[in-house]
Amino acid sequence: VESGRRLGLLALGRPGATSELLERAQPTGDPLHSEVCLDARFTGDGERLVVGTSEALYVFGPAPFGPAPRWRNSQGQIGRLTLSPDGSVIAAVLADLNIGLWGVADERQVGPLIGHRDRVHAIAFTPTGERLLSASADGLVRAWETRTGRPVGALVGHRGAVYAVAVSTDGTRALTGPCSPT
């Protein structure tokens, strides 16, 4: 939850749960007040909070979350983000039509993943985290190897933008879809 220049953290499912606010400015005076929070995810263990903003990617943690992000990666606007099933890799849609991949623990970037000719609308990891699927306005769904960032395939056949991609829990099927019946 964003409230002004603070991120609100609400503890759910616990009796007497309260919310706490995280200051969005680092103690060093780094101004984050102009940024807009576009997407956020907790790692599977709940120890880190990954936030994509209009300016950069931040990882807060480990819990309890302090006033400053553990690291910041300045790749520009982060439109959408997701985490690998084991929480070790962040995938984020970047404003330049590419996709960024980072290791949560070591901050190492793989990529960027380059191949779409138009805006990427959705991304999804396979259950093993070995592949990432991306759906784009260019009508393609691409598959990427997450360890190397190498493209490993593309699904063609949509007659327009693809807005959704989901992978079955056993990793044997993927659903892709436009918003119109094509």
C-alpha positions in Angstrom: 0.0 0.0 0.0 1.4 3.4 -0.9 0.5 6.4 1.2 2.2 9.6 0.1 5.9 9.0 0.3 5.7 5.9 2.4 5.1 2.3 1.7 2.6 0.8 4.0 3.1 -2.8 5.2 0.0 -4.6 6.5 0.4 -7.8 8.4 -2.4 -10.1 7.3 -3.7 -13.3 8.9 -2.3 -12.7 12.4 -4.5 -11.8 15.4 -3.9 -8.2 16.4 -1.9 -7.5 13.2 -0.9 -3.9 12.7 0.5 -2.0 9.8 3.8 -0.2 9.7 5.1 2.4 7.3 8.4 2.3 5.6 10.1 5.6 4.8 10.8 5.8 1.1 13.8 8.0 1.4 17.2 6.6 2.3 19.0 8.0 5.3 21.7 9.3 2.9 19.1 11.8 1.6 18.4 10.0 -1.7 15.1 11.5 -2.8 12.5 8.9 -3.8 9.6 11.2 -3.4 9.0 11.6 -7.2 8.7 7.8 -7.8 5.5 5.9 -8.3 5.3 2.3 -7.0 4.2 0.3 -10.0 4.5 -3.3 -8.7 5.7 -5.1 -5.6 6.3 -8.7 -4.5 7.5 -10.5 -1.4 10.0 -13.3 -1.8 8.6 -16.7 -1.0 10.2 -16.8 2.4 8.8 -13.3 3.2 12.3 -12.0 4.1 12.6 -9.5 1.2 10.2 -7.0 -0.5 10.9 -6.3 -4.2 9.5 -3.0 -5.4 9.4 -1.7 -9.0 8.9 2.0 -9.4 8.8 4.7 -12.2 12.6 5.1 -11.7 14.2 1.9 -10.5 14.0 -1.5 -8.9 14.5 -1.8 -5.1 14.9 -4.8 -2.8 14.1 -4.2 0.9 15.2 -6.7 3.5 15.8 -8.9 5.1 12.9 -8.5 7.4 12.2 -6.6 9.5 12.3 -4.1 6.7 14.3 -1.0 7.5 14.1 2.5 6.1 16.5 1.9 3.2 16.5 -0.6 0.4 19.2 -3.2 0.5 20.0 -2.4 -3.1 18.8 -0.4 -6.0 19.2 -1.2 -9.6 18.7 1.8 -11.9 17.2 0.4 -15.1 14.5 3.0 -15.5 10.8 2.4 -15.1 9.8 -1.1 -14.0 6.3 -1.9 -15.5 5.7 -5.4 -14.1 7.7 -7.8 -12.0 7.7 -11.3 -10.8 9.9 -13.7 -8.8 11.0 -17.2 -9.6 9.2 -19.9 -7.6 12.2 -20.2 -5.2 12.5 -16.4 -4.8 16.1 -16.3 -6.1 15.5 -14.4 -9.4 13.6 -11.2 -10.1 12.2 -10.7 -13.6 11.1 -7.2 -14.5 9.6 -5.6 -17.6 11.6 -2.5 -18.5 10.4 0.7 -20.2 12.7 0.0 -23.2 10.8 -3.1 -24.4 13.3 -5.4 -22.7 13.2 -7.7 -19.7 15.7 -7.6 -16.8 16.7 -10.6 -14.7 18.6 -10.2 -11.4 19.7 -12.6 -8.7 18.2 -11.5 -5.4 21.1 -12.6 -3.3 24.0 -11.4 -5.4 22.3 -8.6 -7.4 23.9 -10.1 -10.6 22.0 -9.2 -13.7 21.4 -11.6 -16.5 20.4 -9.9 -19.7 18.6 -7.8 -20.5 16.4 -10.1 -22.5 16.1 -8.5 -25.9 13.7 -9.7 -28.6 10.3 -8.1 -28.4 9.4 -5.4 -30.9 6.7 -3.8 -28.7 5.7 -3.4 -25.1 5.8 -6.5 -22.9 2.5 -7.0 -21.0 3.0 -10.1 -18.9 5.8 -12.4 -17.7 5.7 -15.8 -15.9 8.2 -18.2 -14.6 7.9 -22.0 -15.2 7.6 -23.9 -11.9 11.3 -24.9 -11.9 12.3 -21.3 -12.6 14.5 -22.4 -15.5 12.4 -20.6 -18.1 10.6 -17.3 -18.3 7.7 -16.6 -20.7 6.9 -13.1 -21.9 3.8 -11.9 -23.7 4.0 -8.8 -25.8 2.0 -6.3 -27.9 4.1 -7.5 -30.8 1.9 -10.7 -30.9 4.6 -13.0 -29.7 5.1 -15.1 -26.5 8.8 -15.7 -26.1 10.5 -18.3 -23.8 13.9 -17.5 -22.2 16.4 -19.5 -20.3 16.8 -17.7 -17.0 20.3 -18.8 -16.2 21.8 -17.3 -19.4 19.0 -15.0 -20.7 19.1 -16.8 -24.0 15.9 -17.0 -26.1 14.8 -20.7 -26.4 11.5 -20.3 -28.4 8.6 -18.3 -29.5 4.9 -18.9 -29.8 3.4 -17.3 -33.0 -0.2 -17.3 -34.1 -1.8 -14.5 -32.1 -3.2 -11.8 -34.5 -2.6 -9.0 -32.1 -1.2 -8.0 -28.8 -0.8 -10.7 -26.1 -1.7 -9.5 -22.7 -1.6 -12.6 -20.5 0.6 -15.6 -19.9 0.2 -18.3 -17.2 2.1 -21.6 -16.7 0.5 -24.7 -15.2 1.8 -25.8 -11.9 3.3 -28.9 -13.5 5.0 -26.8 -16.2 3.6 -28.8 -19.1 1.2 -26.1 -20.4 1.0 -22.4 -20.8 -2.0 -20.3 -21.5 -1.6 -17.1 -23.5 -4.3 -14.6 -24.4 -5.3 -11.4 -26.0 -8.1 -9.2 -24.7 -10.1 -9.8 -27.9 -11.4 -13.1 -29.2 -8.6 -13.9 -31.7 
